[in-house]
Amino acid sequence: MDININEAMRIFLPIFGIIFFFSVFLLRTFIVWKNTGINAYVLLNQSGAYGTIGRYFKILPLFSTLVTCNIFILPI
């Protein structure tokens, strides 16, 4: 059984990315919401530096998911 390292990483990285995203973002947000009743993933719409950072943190999970799917679909 000859497994190419690129092929193994193409399969492993998306699976790891999905598990990491679920455990870090979704599961922890759900736990905080159940314990406190506050949605921890809501960022306020502010102007200035806080608003810019908030927009980046809203876009970052989407971008990470797209990159992970791209690795899975396209060969390296």
Backbone atoms as SQL, in Angstrom:
CREATE TABLE atoms (id INTEGER PRIMARY KEY, chain TEXT, resi INTEGER, resn TEXT, atom TEXT, x REAL, y REAL, z REAL);
INSERT INTO atoms VALUES
  (1, 'A', 1, 'MET', 'N', 0.841, -1.170, 0.000),
  (2, 'A', 1, 'MET', 'CA', 0.000, 0.000, 0.000),
  (3, 'A', 1, 'MET', 'C', 0.886, 1.234, 0.000),
  (4, 'A', 2, 'ASP', 'N', 0.904, 1.920, -1.106),
  (5, 'A', 2, 'ASP', 'CA', 1.766, 3.085, -1.273),
  (6, 'A', 2, 'ASP', 'C', 0.911, 4.352, -1.192),
  (7, 'A', 3, 'ILE', 'N', 1.103, 5.122, -0.116),
  (8, 'A', 3, 'ILE', 'CA', 0.333, 6.348, 0.080),
  (9, 'A', 3, 'ILE', 'C', 1.249, 7.537, -0.143),
  (10, 'A', 4, 'ASN', 'N', 0.853, 8.390, -1.056),
  (11, 'A', 4, 'ASN', 'CA', 1.582, 9.613, -1.329),
  (12, 'A', 4, 'ASN', 'C', 1.292, 10.618, -0.209),
  (13, 'A', 5, 'ILE', 'N', 2.319, 11.299, 0.292),
  (14, 'A', 5, 'ILE', 'CA', 2.144, 12.244, 1.397),
  (15, 'A', 5, 'ILE', 'C', 1.247, 13.410, 0.991),
  (16, 'A', 6, 'ASN', 'N', 1.329, 13.851, -0.260),
  (17, 'A', 6, 'ASN', 'CA', 0.467, 14.938, -0.715),
  (18, 'A', 6, 'ASN', 'C', -0.992, 14.511, -0.717),
  (19, 'A', 7, 'GLU', 'N', -1.250, 13.301, -1.131),
  (20, 'A', 7, 'GLU', 'CA', -2.620, 12.793, -1.149),
  (21, 'A', 7, 'GLU', 'C', -3.152, 12.621, 0.281),
  (22, 'A', 8, 'ALA', 'N', -2.305, 12.151, 1.170),
  (23, 'A', 8, 'ALA', 'CA', -2.715, 11.987, 2.566),
  (24, 'A', 8, 'ALA', 'C', -3.015, 13.340, 3.205),
  (25, 'A', 9, 'MET', 'N', -2.197, 14.349, 2.939),
  (26, 'A', 9, 'MET', 'CA', -2.429, 15.685, 3.493),
  (27, 'A', 9, 'MET', 'C', -3.656, 16.339, 2.881),
  (28, 'A', 10, 'ARG', 'N', -3.931, 16.041, 1.637),
  (29, 'A', 10, 'ARG', 'CA', -5.111, 16.606, 0.973),
  (30, 'A', 10, 'ARG', 'C', -6.382, 16.086, 1.626),
  (31, 'A', 11, 'ILE', 'N', -6.330, 14.907, 2.185),
  (32, 'A', 11, 'ILE', 'CA', -7.486, 14.345, 2.875),
  (33, 'A', 11, 'ILE', 'C', -7.475, 14.721, 4.361),
  (34, 'A', 12, 'PHE', 'N', -6.307, 14.697, 4.988),
  (35, 'A', 12, 'PHE', 'CA', -6.207, 14.949, 6.423),
  (36, 'A', 12, 'PHE', 'C', -6.490, 16.405, 6.783),
  (37, 'A', 13, 'LEU', 'N', -5.944, 17.363, 6.044),
  (38, 'A', 13, 'LEU', 'CA', -6.086, 18.773, 6.394),
  (39, 'A', 13, 'LEU', 'C', -7.536, 19.255, 6.425),
  (40, 'A', 14, 'PRO', 'N', -8.364, 18.934, 5.447),
  (41, 'A', 14, 'PRO', 'CA', -9.761, 19.373, 5.554),
  (42, 'A', 14, 'PRO', 'C', -10.506, 18.742, 6.731),
  (43, 'A', 15, 'ILE', 'N', -10.241, 17.476, 6.996),
  (44, 'A', 15, 'ILE', 'CA', -10.892, 16.822, 8.134),
  (45, 'A', 15, 'ILE', 'C', -10.445, 17.476, 9.433),
  (46, 'A', 16, 'PHE', 'N', -9.152, 17.734, 9.568),
  (47, 'A', 16, 'PHE', 'CA', -8.641, 18.421, 10.753),
  (48, 'A', 16, 'PHE', 'C', -9.226, 19.827, 10.856),
  (49, 'A', 17, 'GLY', 'N', -9.308, 20.539, 9.733),
  (50, 'A', 17, 'GLY', 'CA', -9.858, 21.895, 9.730),
  (51, 'A', 17, 'GLY', 'C', -11.304, 21.934, 10.176),
  (52, 'A', 18, 'ILE', 'N', -12.097, 20.976, 9.728),
  (53, 'A', 18, 'ILE', 'CA', -13.500, 20.931, 10.127),
  (54, 'A', 18, 'ILE', 'C', -13.628, 20.621, 11.613),
  (55, 'A', 19, 'ILE', 'N', -12.867, 19.665, 12.093),
  (56, 'A', 19, 'ILE', 'CA', -12.918, 19.321, 13.518),
  (57, 'A', 19, 'ILE', 'C', -12.429, 20.494, 14.368),
  (58, 'A', 20, 'PHE', 'N', -11.359, 21.156, 13.934),
  (59, 'A', 20, 'PHE', 'CA', -10.828, 22.306, 14.676),
  (60, 'A', 20, 'PHE', 'C', -11.841, 23.438, 14.707),
  (61, 'A', 21, 'PHE', 'N', -12.431, 23.769, 13.553),
  (62, 'A', 21, 'PHE', 'CA', -13.411, 24.849, 13.486),
  (63, 'A', 21, 'PHE', 'C', -14.604, 24.545, 14.387),
  (64, 'A', 22, 'PHE', 'N', -15.083, 23.298, 14.343),
  (65, 'A', 22, 'PHE', 'CA', -16.225, 22.925, 15.173),
  (66, 'A', 22, 'PHE', 'C', -15.891, 23.041, 16.657),
  (67, 'A', 23, 'SER', 'N', -14.737, 22.510, 17.052),
  (68, 'A', 23, 'SER', 'CA', -14.404, 22.488, 18.478),
  (69, 'A', 23, 'SER', 'C', -14.046, 23.865, 19.016),
  (70, 'A', 24, 'VAL', 'N', -13.380, 24.673, 18.227),
  (71, 'A', 24, 'VAL', 'CA', -12.931, 25.976, 18.730),
  (72, 'A', 24, 'VAL', 'C', -14.028, 27.030, 18.640),
  (73, 'A', 25, 'PHE', 'N', -14.675, 27.132, 17.513),
  (74, 'A', 25, 'PHE', 'CA', -15.646, 28.211, 17.334),
  (75, 'A', 25, 'PHE', 'C', -17.062, 27.799, 17.722),
  (76, 'A', 26, 'LEU', 'N', -17.597, 26.800, 17.080),
  (77, 'A', 26, 'LEU', 'CA', -19.005, 26.481, 17.273),
  (78, 'A', 26, 'LEU', 'C', -19.293, 25.868, 18.636),
  (79, 'A', 27, 'LEU', 'N', -18.505, 24.903, 19.050),
  (80, 'A', 27, 'LEU', 'CA', -18.760, 24.244, 20.320),
  (81, 'A', 27, 'LEU', 'C', -18.557, 25.194, 21.497),
  (82, 'A', 28, 'ARG', 'N', -17.485, 25.955, 21.488),
  (83, 'A', 28, 'ARG', 'CA', -17.234, 26.890, 22.595),
  (84, 'A', 28, 'ARG', 'C', -18.286, 28.000, 22.628),
  (85, 'A', 29, 'THR', 'N', -18.715, 28.488, 21.460),
  (86, 'A', 29, 'THR', 'CA', -19.750, 29.504, 21.424),
  (87, 'A', 29, 'THR', 'C', -21.057, 28.949, 21.979),
  (88, 'A', 30, 'PHE', 'N', -21.373, 27.714, 21.634),
  (89, 'A', 30, 'PHE', 'CA', -22.584, 27.082, 22.145),
  (90, 'A', 30, 'PHE', 'C', -22.517, 26.909, 23.662),
  (91, 'A', 31, 'ILE', 'N', -21.367, 26.504, 24.179),
  (92, 'A', 31, 'ILE', 'CA', -21.215, 26.313, 25.630),
  (93, 'A', 31, 'ILE', 'C', -21.382, 27.640, 26.365),
  (94, 'A', 32, 'VAL', 'N', -20.774, 28.706, 25.848),
  (95, 'A', 32, 'VAL', 'CA', -20.917, 30.021, 26.480),
  (96, 'A', 32, 'VAL', 'C', -22.374, 30.467, 26.432),
  (97, 'A', 33, 'TRP', 'N', -23.034, 30.249, 25.292),
  (98, 'A', 33, 'TRP', 'CA', -24.436, 30.648, 25.149),
  (99, 'A', 33, 'TRP', 'C', -25.331, 29.889, 26.132),
  (100, 'A', 34, 'LYS', 'N', -25.095, 28.573, 26.304),
  (101, 'A', 34, 'LYS', 'CA', -25.916, 27.788, 27.220),
  (102, 'A', 34, 'LYS', 'C', -25.685, 28.204, 28.672),
  (103, 'A', 35, 'ASN', 'N', -24.439, 28.552, 29.021),
  (104, 'A', 35, 'ASN', 'CA', -24.132, 28.906, 30.410),
  (105, 'A', 35, 'ASN', 'C', -24.551, 30.328, 30.766),
  (106, 'A', 36, 'THR', 'N', -24.411, 31.253, 29.823),
  (107, 'A', 36, 'THR', 'CA', -24.654, 32.661, 30.144),
  (108, 'A', 36, 'THR', 'C', -25.844, 33.270, 29.417),
  (109, 'A', 37, 'GLY', 'N', -26.269, 32.668, 28.311),
  (110, 'A', 37, 'GLY', 'CA', -27.346, 33.246, 27.512),
  (111, 'A', 37, 'GLY', 'C', -26.867, 34.334, 26.571),
  (112, 'A', 38, 'ILE', 'N', -25.553, 34.504, 26.452),
  (113, 'A', 38, 'ILE', 'CA', -24.969, 35.542, 25.601),
  (114, 'A', 38, 'ILE', 'C', -24.317, 34.880, 24.400),
  (115, 'A', 39, 'ASN', 'N', -24.595, 35.405, 23.211),
  (116, 'A', 39, 'ASN', 'CA', -23.952, 34.900, 21.993),
  (117, 'A', 39, 'ASN', 'C', -22.547, 35.483, 21.931),
  (118, 'A', 40, 'ALA', 'N', -21.542, 34.645, 22.111),
  (119, 'A', 40, 'ALA', 'CA', -20.154, 35.104, 22.190),
  (120, 'A', 40, 'ALA', 'C', -19.579, 35.461, 20.827),
  (121, 'A', 41, 'TYR', 'N', -20.254, 35.106, 19.748),
  (122, 'A', 41, 'TYR', 'CA', -19.710, 35.353, 18.416),
  (123, 'A', 41, 'TYR', 'C', -20.246, 36.636, 17.795),
  (124, 'A', 42, 'VAL', 'N', -21.060, 37.370, 18.513),
  (125, 'A', 42, 'VAL', 'CA', -21.597, 38.627, 18.000),
  (126, 'A', 42, 'VAL', 'C', -20.593, 39.737, 18.263),
  (127, 'A', 43, 'LEU', 'N', -20.206, 40.430, 17.201),
  (128, 'A', 43, 'LEU', 'CA', -19.323, 41.582, 17.331),
  (129, 'A', 43, 'LEU', 'C', -20.130, 42.833, 17.005),
  (130, 'A', 44, 'LEU', 'N', -19.960, 43.849, 17.807),
  (131, 'A', 44, 'LEU', 'CA', -20.727, 45.076, 17.622),
  (132, 'A', 44, 'LEU', 'C', -20.261, 45.829, 16.388),
  (133, 'A', 45, 'ASN', 'N', -21.185, 46.525, 15.748),
  (134, 'A', 45, 'ASN', 'CA', -20.832, 47.371, 14.604),
  (135, 'A', 45, 'ASN', 'C', -20.346, 48.711, 15.142),
  (136, 'A', 46, 'GLN', 'N', -19.042, 48.888, 15.123),
  (137, 'A', 46, 'GLN', 'CA', -18.439, 50.121, 15.613),
  (138, 'A', 46, 'GLN', 'C', -17.609, 50.731, 14.494),
  (139, 'A', 47, 'SER', 'N', -17.261, 51.976, 14.675),
  (140, 'A', 47, 'SER', 'CA', -16.381, 52.624, 13.703),
  (141, 'A', 47, 'SER', 'C', -14.956, 52.599, 14.240),
  (142, 'A', 48, 'GLY', 'N', -14.014, 52.874, 13.354),
  (143, 'A', 48, 'GLY', 'CA', -12.623, 52.932, 13.761),
  (144, 'A', 48, 'GLY', 'C', -11.956, 51.565, 13.794),
  (145, 'A', 49, 'ALA', 'N', -10.968, 51.458, 14.660),
  (146, 'A', 49, 'ALA', 'CA', -10.162, 50.236, 14.722),
  (147, 'A', 49, 'ALA', 'C', -10.979, 49.033, 15.199),
  (148, 'A', 50, 'TYR', 'N', -11.868, 49.230, 16.162),
  (149, 'A', 50, 'TYR', 'CA', -12.667, 48.109, 16.668),
  (150, 'A', 50, 'TYR', 'C', -13.606, 47.560, 15.591),
  (151, 'A', 51, 'GLY', 'N', -14.171, 48.440, 14.792),
  (152, 'A', 51, 'GLY', 'CA', -15.042, 48.005, 13.702),
  (153, 'A', 51, 'GLY', 'C', -14.278, 47.240, 12.633),
  (154, 'A', 52, 'THR', 'N', -13.065, 47.703, 12.313),
  (155, 'A', 52, 'THR', 'CA', -12.237, 47.021, 11.315),
  (156, 'A', 52, 'THR', 'C', -11.845, 45.629, 11.807),
  (157, 'A', 53, 'ILE', 'N', -11.423, 45.531, 13.040),
  (158, 'A', 53, 'ILE', 'CA', -11.047, 44.236, 13.596),
  (159, 'A', 53, 'ILE', 'C', -12.262, 43.311, 13.657),
  (160, 'A', 54, 'GLY', 'N', -13.416, 43.840, 14.000),
  (161, 'A', 54, 'GLY', 'CA', -14.636, 43.042, 14.034),
  (162, 'A', 54, 'GLY', 'C', -14.992, 42.492, 12.662),
  (163, 'A', 55, 'ARG', 'N', -14.839, 43.303, 11.610),
  (164, 'A', 55, 'ARG', 'CA', -15.107, 42.820, 10.248),
  (165, 'A', 55, 'ARG', 'C', -14.124, 41.729, 9.857),
  (166, 'A', 56, 'TYR', 'N', -12.863, 41.887, 10.218),
  (167, 'A', 56, 'TYR', 'CA', -11.874, 40.851, 9.897),
  (168, 'A', 56, 'TYR', 'C', -12.205, 39.537, 10.595),
  (169, 'A', 57, 'PHE', 'N', -12.627, 39.608, 11.848),
  (170, 'A', 57, 'PHE', 'CA', -12.957, 38.390, 12.577),
  (171, 'A', 57, 'PHE', 'C', -14.243, 37.745, 12.074),
  (172, 'A', 58, 'LYS', 'N', -15.105, 38.515, 11.401),
  (173, 'A', 58, 'LYS', 'CA', -16.283, 37.923, 10.784),
  (174, 'A', 58, 'LYS', 'C', -15.929, 37.248, 9.463),
  (175, 'A', 59, 'ILE', 'N', -14.934, 37.768, 8.751),
  (176, 'A', 59, 'ILE', 'CA', -14.549, 37.238, 7.447),
  (177, 'A', 59, 'ILE', 'C', -13.578, 36.064, 7.584),
  (178, 'A', 60, 'LEU', 'N', -12.757, 36.051, 8.613),
  (179, 'A', 60, 'LEU', 'CA', -11.711, 35.036, 8.774),
  (180, 'A', 60, 'LEU', 'C', -12.219, 33.595, 8.783),
  (181, 'A', 61, 'PRO', 'N', -13.287, 33.236, 9.510),
  (182, 'A', 61, 'PRO', 'CA', -13.763, 31.840, 9.451),
  (183, 'A', 61, 'PRO', 'C', -14.234, 31.429, 8.055),
  (184, 'A', 62, 'LEU', 'N', -14.877, 32.338, 7.347),
  (185, 'A', 62, 'LEU', 'CA', -15.311, 32.038, 5.983),
  (186, 'A', 62, 'LEU', 'C', -14.113, 31.805, 5.079),
  (187, 'A', 63, 'PHE', 'N', -13.120, 32.648, 5.167),
  (188, 'A', 63, 'PHE', 'CA', -11.916, 32.506, 4.356),
  (189, 'A', 63, 'PHE', 'C', -11.185, 31.201, 4.681),
  (190, 'A', 64, 'SER', 'N', -11.090, 30.864, 5.958),
  (191, 'A', 64, 'SER', 'CA', -10.428, 29.617, 6.361),
  (192, 'A', 64, 'SER', 'C', -11.161, 28.397, 5.821),
  (193, 'A', 65, 'THR', 'N', -12.482, 28.444, 5.837),
  (194, 'A', 65, 'THR', 'CA', -13.271, 27.338, 5.299),
  (195, 'A', 65, 'THR', 'C', -13.072, 27.205, 3.799),
  (196, 'A', 66, 'LEU', 'N', -13.035, 28.314, 3.089),
  (197, 'A', 66, 'LEU', 'CA', -12.807, 28.271, 1.641),
  (198, 'A', 66, 'LEU', 'C', -11.436, 27.707, 1.301),
  (199, 'A', 67, 'VAL', 'N', -10.414, 28.093, 2.040),
  (200, 'A', 67, 'VAL', 'CA', -9.070, 27.572, 1.805),
  (201, 'A', 67, 'VAL', 'C', -9.024, 26.075, 2.078),
  (202, 'A', 68, 'THR', 'N', -9.674, 25.639, 3.161),
  (203, 'A', 68, 'THR', 'CA', -9.700, 24.218, 3.479),
  (204, 'A', 68, 'THR', 'C', -10.416, 23.411, 2.402),
  (205, 'A', 69, 'CYS', 'N', -11.536, 23.906, 1.921),
  (206, 'A', 69, 'CYS', 'CA', -12.246, 23.214, 0.829),
  (207, 'A', 69, 'CYS', 'C', -11.423, 23.202, -0.444),
  (208, 'A', 70, 'ASN', 'N', -10.692, 24.268, -0.715),
  (209, 'A', 70, 'ASN', 'CA', -9.847, 24.346, -1.889),
  (210, 'A', 70, 'ASN', 'C', -8.736, 23.293, -1.833),
  (211, 'A', 71, 'ILE', 'N', -8.158, 23.079, -0.678),
  (212, 'A', 71, 'ILE', 'CA', -7.123, 22.067, -0.512),
  (213, 'A', 71, 'ILE', 'C', -7.691, 20.670, -0.774),
  (214, 'A', 72, 'PHE', 'N', -8.914, 20.456, -0.308),
  (215, 'A', 72, 'PHE', 'CA', -9.546, 19.142, -0.473),
  (216, 'A', 72, 'PHE', 'C', -9.917, 18.870, -1.928),
  (217, 'A', 73, 'ILE', 'N', -10.404, 19.884, -2.629),
  (218, 'A', 73, 'ILE', 'CA', -10.896, 19.689, -3.998),
  (219, 'A', 73, 'ILE', 'C', -9.752, 19.653, -5.017),
  (220, 'A', 74, 'LEU', 'N', -8.853, 20.608, -4.929),
  (221, 'A', 74, 'LEU', 'CA', -7.784, 20.710, -5.923),
  (222, 'A', 74, 'LEU', 'C', -6.551, 19.920, -5.491),
  (223, 'A', 75, 'PRO', 'N', -5.952, 19.188, -6.380),
  (224, 'A', 75, 'PRO', 'CA', -4.732, 18.459, -6.010),
  (225, 'A', 75, 'PRO', 'C', -3.559, 19.422, -5.795),
  (226, 'A', 76, 'ILE', 'N', -2.669, 19.018, -4.934),
  (227, 'A', 76, 'ILE', 'CA', -1.514, 19.857, -4.613),
  (228, 'A', 76, 'ILE', 'C', -0.446, 19.676, -5.672);
